[in-house]
Amino acid sequence: MEADSCGAQVVSGLPDFQLPEGWSLVRMDQLAIKLKAGGTPSRKNKNFFGGEIPFVLIDDITSSGAYLKSTNESLTLAGLDACSAWMVPENAVLLSMYATIGRTAVTKFPVATNQAILAIIPKENCHPEYLSFCLEAHRLHLARLNVESTQKNINKGIVSSFPIPLPSIHEQKKIAHVLLAVLRAIEAQERIIQTTTELKKALMHKLFTEGLRNEPQKQTEIGLVPESWVVLELGALAKVGNGSTPKRLNETYWKGGTIPWLNSSKIHDQFITKAEQYVTPLAVRECHLPMVAPNSLLIAITGQGKTLGNSAITRIETCINQHLAYAQFHSESVDPDYVFWFMQTRYEFLRSIAYGGGSTKGALTCGFLKTIGIPVPSLEEQKEIVSVLQQVAQRQAFATRKQAVLQEVFRTLLYELMAAKTRVAVLETL
């Protein structure tokens, strides 16, 4: 530790960090009663697993919030005795040392851990939640101390000598309290998102099989639908086609472009109101790009991850690439938004078709999309169904936006409080 030109104490182990007045800098091993990694018994012996001892892996930590919530695996007493794993008590801090370096969680029940996790039992002058948040705040600095190997890791020795900025125990608890309050708010929004997601899924199944009129049902090629509904192929309701990508090396196709052009990543917007990329009129003419009208359905016909099979509605006139198909409606008997919501129920079906026959590179064809059966009620009932689903989707979207704001607040507060740029005493007066 050294003084800068203004006399502040600069912490050499923590770049860009100045030790606040009244805080001390303490090595991790001086703050801990015990620091010890775990171990993994031989996976060849099934008698070592499936017992009553929760067994923590890194994925369990990264999927947790401040506290370890659960584990996917467990050990028997024989499994615990057969390796270097040990019983970590509650209120210990778990720190990931391999791969995803520096992620933490506090235990609220006794656990065992594998060798990739260091368990830290703090002394009375170090609040567990504060220590956990402190390590999270400085995890990039911790990761830079990695041991060079095929997989970058840190070890107990590195963690033991890591400097921890330490305010009074009172301020530690206050800092932890503030950060925990924000995390609880984030988790509350996550519960709303999960609930509305499940509700939306259940509603879509009910609405597209039973409708809103309590009608008797009939069996069709797509399953049960209300008796008055008809099932029409998408190709009978809309013009179906796909786009292309103008050559990137031809600047005349892209430079100064004014016409929206979408790739398959935009499918996740669901209701597309803007583009990130634009092509020129020359590209449209020479590359034979179809102009897709507003309120057309877009479907991802190829893609990685969760993209393939997803649908969206474009609210703008646009061009699309070859990984997207469009359905431009010419029938006045359907509401495009209604078809969009129905296509959400066909996501898994579309993916199964794309990967049918064991193909590793899944793709849908426009020819197949034309044959998809769409259940069509009256236009009035379609709009009512859309209204119900939009209300749930809006609640979900609001919770998602609120969660994103809270996550940014948490990240800011984590940095500000751990660097003492904002003091909890100030927050309490707000």
N, C-alpha and C positions, 0 to 999 in steps of 0.2 A: 504494500500500500504506500502511495506517495501523494504529495500535495501538488495540485495544479497551480497555475499562475494566479488564481484567485484565492488560493489557500484551502480549497475544498479537498477532501480526501478521496483520491481516485483508487478504486479497487483494481489491482492488476489482473486478478483472475476473472473479472467480470468487465469486459470492455464497455465503455460508455456509461459506466455506473459509478456514481459518487456516493460515498457513505454519508447518510444524513446525520445531522447532529443528534446525539443521544442514542444512536445505534452502535452496535459493536459488530465486528466481523469475526466469525467463529468457524473453524474447520468442522466439517460434518462429523468426523469421528469424535470430536469433543462435545457434540450435541447429542450423541447417541449412546444408549445403554448397550445396544447391539446392532451390528450391521452384518447381515449374512444372506447369501444367496441360497436358493433351494436346489433341488435335483429332481431327476425323473427316473423312476424304476424301470426295469426292462419291460418294454411293451409286448414282449413275447410271452410274458407270464400274465394271463388274464386274471389271476387271483389277486394281482396288485391293484386293480382298478375296479371302480363301481362300488366303493365303500361309502362310509359316512363322512370322510374328511374332504372338504372342498379343496380342489386342486386348481391353482391359479396359473393360467397361461397369459401371454401378452395380450391376446385378443380380448380376454376378460377385462383387462385394464383399459384398453382403448375404447371399448364399448360402454365403459362406466362413466359416471359423472365424477363428483368429488369422492364418492364412496363406492367401494366395490359392492356391486349389487348381487351378483351370482357368478357361478362358474359352470362351464360346460362339462367338466370332468371331475371325478372324485377318486380318492385313494382309499384302500383298506389300510388297516394298521400294519399288515405285512408289507404292503407297498411302501409305506412311510419308513419302515425299518430297513428296507432293502436299498435305500439310496440316501443321498445327503439332504433330502428334504426334511424340514422340521416344522413344528407347530408354531406358527406366527400368531401372536395374540391380537385381540382387537385394539384399535387405536394405534396400529403400526402403519407406516407409510410404505407402500409398495412402489418400486421404481423399475421401469423397464430398461435393461442394459443392452439388449440386442435389437437390431433392425430398427424398430420405432423407438429410438433412444429418448429417455427423459419423460415418458408419460407416467403419471402417478395416479394412485387411488389410496384412500384410507380404509383400513379394514374395520368392519363393525362386528365381525365374528371370527373365531379362530380359523385359520386356513393353512395349507401348505402351498408352496410355490415351486415352479421349476427353476432350472439354473439360469434362465434368462432374466430373472426378477430378483432384485435386491430388496430385502425387507429391512426397514429401519425402525427401531424402537427408540423414540426420542426421550430425552430426559425431561424432568419437570419444567425446566426453563424454556422448553421448546414445544409449542402447541402443534399437535400432529397436522391439523388442517392448514395452519400457516405454513409449515414446512412443505407440505404437498403443493400448495399454491406457489410457494417460492421456487421450488424446483421446476414447476411448469413454466414459470415466468422466465427462468434462466436456462431452459432446456436446450436452446440453440447453442449457448455457450458450452453447456455440458457435452453436447454432441460433437463439438469441434475438438474435444479432447479424446476422440475415439482411438482405439487401438487399430492400427492398419493391419488388415487381414482380408481374406476373401469376402468376409462380411464385416462391415464396420461395427464394432462393439465398444462398450466401455466396460470397466471392471470395478471390483470393490475398492482397489487401491486408488483409482481415479476419483471415485465418489467420496472416499474417506477424506481426501485432501481438498475437496471442493469447498470454496468459501461461501458461507451463508450469512447474509446481512440479517442482523437480529435486533429488533426493537424490544421494548419491555414486553413481558408476557401479557400485560393488559392490552397493549396496542396490537400484539399478534392476534389475540382473540377478537378484537374489534375488526381488524382487517379480514380475518377469516369469516366473521359474521356477515360483513357487507358482501363479500364475494359469494358466499353460500346463498344469500338471499337472491342474488341475480341468477345463480344456477337453478334455484328452485323455480323461479319465474320462467326460465327457459324450458325446464322439464314440464311445467304446467302447459305451456304452449305445445310441446311435443305430444302430450296426452290428448290435447284437443285435435291435433293433426291426425293422430292415430285413430281417434274415435270417429272423426268425420270421414276419414278414408274408408273405414269399415262400414259406416252408415251409407256412404255413397255407393259402395260396391253392392251392399244388400238392396238398396233402393233400385239400382239399375237392373238387377236380376228380377226384382218384383215387378217393376214398371214395364219392362219389355216382355214379360210373360203373362202378366195379369191385367195390365193397363190400369185405368182410373175409373172404369165404369162398372166394376163388379160383374162383368159379363161371363157367361160360360166360356170355356176354353176349347180349342181344337188343336189337334196334332198336325204339324206341318213339317216340311223338310228341315226347318231350323229348330224344331221343338214346339212346345206349347205356346200359343198366342190367343188373345181374345177372339171370339167367334166372328166378329165383324171386321177384323183386320185382314189385310191381304199381304202376301209375301211376294215382293218383286225383286228381280235381280238389279244390282247396282247399275249394270250396263243399260237397263231400261229406263233408269232415272237420270243418268248423267253421262256425259262424254268422259271417257277414261283414257288417260295417256300418261306419259312421263316426259321429263326434260333432258337436258344435257349440260355439259360444262364447256364453255368456249376455251380455246387454248390460252393458257396463262401467259405464254411467251409473247402472244400477240397483244401489244399494248393498246391497239386501236379497239380491242374488244372490252377493255376494262378502264383505261384511263379516262377520267371525266365522265364515267358512266352515270346515267340518271334513272335507269330502269331497275327496280328491285330484283334481286336474284337470291334464291334461298338454297341452302344445303340442308342435309338431313338433320343437322343439330338443331335447327329451328323448330322441328316437330315437337320438342319438349315445351315450347311456349303455349301450346294448345290453341290459343286464339292469337294469331299473328297479326300485329299491327305495324310492324316496321321491319326493315331489312338491315343487315350489316354490310352487305356487298351489293354492288350495282354494276350493270353492264351497259354498253352503249347500244344505240339503235342499230349500228352496223353489226354487232354481235347477234342481235335478234334476227336480222335478215340473213346473214351469211351462215349462221349456225342453226337456222331453222328452229329457234327457241319458241315454244308455244307460250302465248300470253294467257296466264291463268286468271280468270275473273275473280273479283272479291266474292266471299262467301262460298268458295270452293273447298272441298274436302281434300286434304293432303294425307298421304299414307307413306310411311317409310318402307320401301320394298327391299332394302338391304340395310346393313348397319351392324355395329358392334354393341356389346352390352345390351341395354334395354331399348335401343333405338328401333330395331326392326319390329314392324307390326304396329307401332304407335301411329296415332292420327292427330290431325290438327285442322283448324279452319283458318284460312287466310282471309283477313279483312281488307286486304289491299290487292290491287292488280299486280301480278308478279311473274317472274320466270322461276323455274326450279331446275335443280340438277338431276342427273340420271338415277340417283338413289331415291328419288321421290316420285310417286305417282299422284296424279290429280283426278278428282271426279268433279267435273263442272256441270252443275245441275241444270237441266233444261225442262224438267217436269215441275209444274206448280203444285203438285200434290204432296211434295215433301218440303219440310223445313231443314235446311242444311245443318243447323245446330242439332236437330233431332238425330239425323244420321250420324253426326259426330259422336254424340253420346252413345248411340247404339254400337258404334265401332269400338268404343272403349271396352265393351263386353266381349269383343272378338279378338282381343289382343293375343291371348294364349293360343287360340285357334289358328290365327295367322302365323304365329311363330312355329307351331307344330307343322303346318303345311310347308313353310319355307324350309324347314330342316327335315322334312319327310324323306324316308329312304336312307337315313344315315348320313346325309350331306353335312359336311363341316362348314361349308360356306353357304349359308342360307340366303335365299332370295325369293321374292314373290314376283309374279308376272302380271302385267296389265290384263292379259287374257283371263287369268284366274280371278282377279279382282272384279271383273265384270260379272262373274257368276255368283258373287256373294249375295245371299238372300237378305233383304231388308224388310222387317215387319212394318207395315204402313197402316196406321190408324187414320182417323180423320185429321185434317190439318189443325183443327181446334185442339184435339187431344194431344197431338204432337207438341204444340206450343205449351200446353199445361205441363207435360212431362219435362220439357226443357226448363220451364220455370222452377219446378221442384228441384231438379238436379243443379241448376245454377245457384240456387240459394245455399245448398250444402257446399258447393264448390267455392262460393264467395267466402263462407265462414272459414273454410280450410285455407284459402289463399290469405285471408286476413291474419290467421294464426301463424302461417308461414312467414309472412312479412314481419310480424311482431317478434317472432322468434329470431329472425335474422338481425333485427335491430338490437335485441337483448344480447345476442352473441357478440355483436360489435361493442356494446357497452361493457360486457364482461372483459373482452380483450383489452380495451382501453383502461378499465379500472385495474386489471391485473398488473399492467405495466406501471400505471401511475402510482398505485398503492405500494407496490414492491420497491419502487424507486423513490418513494416518499415525495414524489412530485405533487401528489394529493394526499393529505393527511385525513385520517378518519374523523378527527375532531372537526374538521371543516365540513365534511359530509353530514355530520350529525346536526349542524346548524342550518342546513338547507331545508 
